[in-house]
Amino acid sequence: MMVCAAMTCWFALRQLDIHSNKAPVVDDTLRYRQTAEDLLVYAKRHQLTAREQEVLDYILRDQDNQNIASAMSLSPSTVKVHVHNILQKTGHTNRQELIQDFWKTV
């Protein structure tokens, strides 16, 4: 009887371990679509160019200039210029203020 109880516990723990190691499946399609729409509104409000809008999208995903440059096939200095222009057009001094303003206003 003790062996059966031990085996049952072992199988139960094994099942829990298998389920806890799998990443949950999340459908973010609606969230991404809404964020894209909000990004369009925000970009239009601040008169951002299409390229600046793309850079802003990466900034909102918390990417640094090097990662943005790699993803967009640009030089890091070009990304830096786009980030500077975005900050000027939106009236912010750093990325954190920009991100907070974006999420606050949408």
Secondary structure by P-SEA (a helix, b strand, c coil): caaaaaaaaaaaaaaaaaaaaccccccaaaaaaaaaaaaaaaaaaacccaaaaaaaaaaaacccaaaaaaaacccaaaaaaaaaaaaaaaccccaaaaaaaaaaac
